[in-house]
């Protein structure tokens, strides 16, 4: 029996300047789709999205932390990669989103059109920037027991993502995350500041809930044409609702539990359609030895987009629908 195919969409933290540039310059179909997205996103942003993503004055290592720009960029990149992969003959059985990636999943599932998805992602970002305090997000490489053994260090922060046993994410006010990062490094704990300056997945965004729900009320939700799995609830999404999308932005991401639930009864092929191969890496660490599930990505942070895409096709040739 063919393993179910799961398309995965990453969220904030996986973006970077010049992501997919080689693919855009050398893959005509990807360029067509990303240009299409840019035509939609540019009037919403008031500038060309691609001029921002491919800004020659920016280095790939510079923090891409303008939330409105990066929200739109992630959605557009993931959508365009999806269209290319679908044109290659891949048909997903499930869509799995991580945080903002749940918006991409809803667009791909035709719950609402791309235009509304981009508008919501940008308007949501602008509300956070206007109405919520500056925050920070820290990815920590270490056991979750750190939260107990070093409880004083984590005071005033929230766990916002549980990715796998040795990797979790915390958020809090910017100054508090600055202090935590310095303290953990002093303890020899590996951690990385993510380019996210607003308190998604924490109570820091509660002041904008009424406005966000008002935005969501204008979307309209069609039944998903492809089954969606939420990494917030770790379960299937029978119907996309305003409550569900708010929860995906407000509540912690339970990625580890989600993958455990999805692979408990059957093996699957997990395809990462984000720009960094972040979720494919998480799945690799989550799958137990001897698992029949596999994970792969289309591109990653290290460039060589065309080779990555070619490698992806070779690895997954047998799973095309």
Rosetta blueprint (number, residue, H / E / L):
1 X L
2 X L
3 X L
4 X E
5 X E
6 X E
7 X E
8 X E
9 X E
10 X L
11 X L
12 X L
13 X L
14 X L
15 X L
16 X L
17 X L
18 X L
19 X L
20 X L
21 X H
22 X H
23 X H
24 X H
25 X H
26 X H
27 X L
28 X H
29 X H
30 X H
31 X H
32 X H
33 X H
34 X H
35 X H
36 X H
37 X H
38 X H
39 X H
40 X H
41 X H
42 X H
43 X H
44 X H
45 X H
46 X L
47 X L
48 X L
49 X H
50 X H
51 X H
52 X H
53 X H
54 X L
55 X L
56 X L
57 X L
58 X L
59 X L
60 X L
61 X L
62 X L
63 X L
64 X L
65 X L
66 X L
67 X H
68 X H
69 X H
70 X H
71 X H
72 X H
73 X H
74 X H
75 X H
76 X H
77 X H
78 X H
79 X H
80 X H
81 X H
82 X H
83 X H
84 X H
85 X H
86 X H
87 X H
88 X L
89 X L
90 X L
91 X L
92 X L
93 X L
94 X E
95 X E
96 X E
97 X E
98 X L
99 X L
100 X L
101 X H
102 X H
103 X H
104 X H
105 X H
106 X H
107 X H
108 X H
109 X L
110 X L
111 X L
112 X L
113 X L
114 X H
115 X H
116 X H
117 X H
118 X H
119 X H
120 X H
121 X H
122 X H
123 X H
124 X H
125 X H
126 X H
127 X H
128 X H
129 X H
130 X H
131 X H
132 X L
133 X L
134 X E
135 X E
136 X E
137 X E
138 X E
139 X E
140 X E
141 X E
142 X L
143 X L
144 X L
145 X L
146 X H
147 X H
148 X H
149 X H
150 X L
151 X H
152 X H
153 X H
154 X H
155 X L
156 X L
157 X L
158 X E
159 X E
160 X E
161 X E
162 X E
163 X E
164 X E
165 X L
166 X L
167 X E
168 X E
169 X E
170 X E
171 X E
172 X E
173 X E
174 X H
175 X H
176 X H
177 X H
178 X H
179 X H
180 X H
181 X H
182 X H
183 X H
184 X H
185 X H
186 X H
187 X L
188 X L
189 X L
190 X E
191 X E
192 X E
193 X E
194 X E
195 X L
196 X L
197 X L
198 X E
199 X L
200 X L
201 X L
202 X L
203 X H
204 X H
205 X H
206 X H
207 X H
208 X H
209 X H
210 X H
211 X H
212 X H
213 X H
214 X H
215 X H
216 X H
217 X H
218 X L
219 X L
220 X L
221 X L
222 X L
223 X L
224 X L
225 X L
226 X L
227 X L
228 X E
229 X E
230 X E
231 X L
232 X L
233 X L
234 X L
235 X E
236 X E
237 X E
238 X L
239 X L
240 X L
241 X L
242 X H
243 X H
244 X H
245 X H
246 X H
247 X H
248 X H
249 X H
250 X H
251 X L
252 X L
253 X E
254 X L
255 X H
256 X H
257 X H
258 X H
259 X H
260 X H
261 X H
262 X H
263 X L
264 X L
265 X L
266 X L
267 X L
268 X E
269 X E
270 X E
271 X E
272 X E
273 X L
274 X L
275 X L
276 X L
277 X L
278 X H
279 X H
280 X H
281 X H
282 X H
283 X H
284 X H
285 X H
286 X H
287 X L
288 X L
289 X L
290 X L
291 X L
292 X L
293 X L
294 X E
295 X E
296 X E
297 X E
298 X L
299 X L
300 X L
301 X L
302 X L
303 X L
304 X L
305 X H
306 X H
307 X H
308 X H
309 X H
310 X H
311 X H
312 X H
313 X H
314 X H
315 X H
316 X L
317 X H
318 X H
319 X H
320 X L
321 X L
